């Protein structure tokens, strides 16, 4: 059995980052940068290493438990999963794509979008300014890209509409890792706004934390180390299908081990991952339920 890869040692907790940048965004960029060096990467993100260099960041998730060793590869398969979800939604008619809490996401540049796709990125203005500096006038692969400088956990509705979102047309929304860092009442508000702006045919993708898996011996030490950096997983679900149904969405939780790329990439970790730990998060995709909008 090959050795499982280890993330690089994290910097000191008080290491300064450019305004607006979060460690979570940089951990994902680090995973993408390492992936891009592979002969046949699952995610091709040539800007990821540039983000790390511009931020002066060479760290990874805190601690050194089994979950931390898995996280870089998990970030890659999660990205691949939502890449495929968004492209399928766009090809099915969702030519508006909203990346809510976009972070250092480069999907507007690296995916093969159908003609006429408009990608919106909602994120902190300072983070967007850093991102634009690093992208250095790169050409998007989508038909149109709009950045919306607003707090993705706050009041962004009017800014998104002003940027050109048409709520009469179906939209593919993605909150990849954004929601579970928010307080539950804030998640309710964000999801309510998304639902209000969604026409029939819209989709919603989000990673959700499994409330039953979070206390496990596999996850809890990581959450403790994470908390020491000032980051927490506040929003957790035991029944994602039920929660999303109450908010107007028909939801499916991915059966990850039916996906060949997940099996291939995560196989080295299986001896150290119990069945309960393997389900510590849900990758959910949703469609707007009948009767909404």
Secondary structure, DSSP 8 states (H G I E B T S, - for coil): ------------TT----TT--HHHHHHHHHHHHHHTSTT-SS--TTHHHHHHHHT----SSS-SHHHHHHHHHHHHHHHHHHHHHHHHHHTT--EEEEET-TT--HHHHS---TT-EEEEEE-HHHHHHHHHHHTT---SSSEEEEEES-TTS--HHHHHHTT--TTS-EEEEESSSGGGS-HHHHHHHHHHHHHT--TT-EEEEEEEETTTTTSTTTHHHHHHHHHTT-----EES-HHHHHHHTTEEEEE--GGGSHHHHHHHGGGGGG--HHHHTSEEEEEEEE-TT--
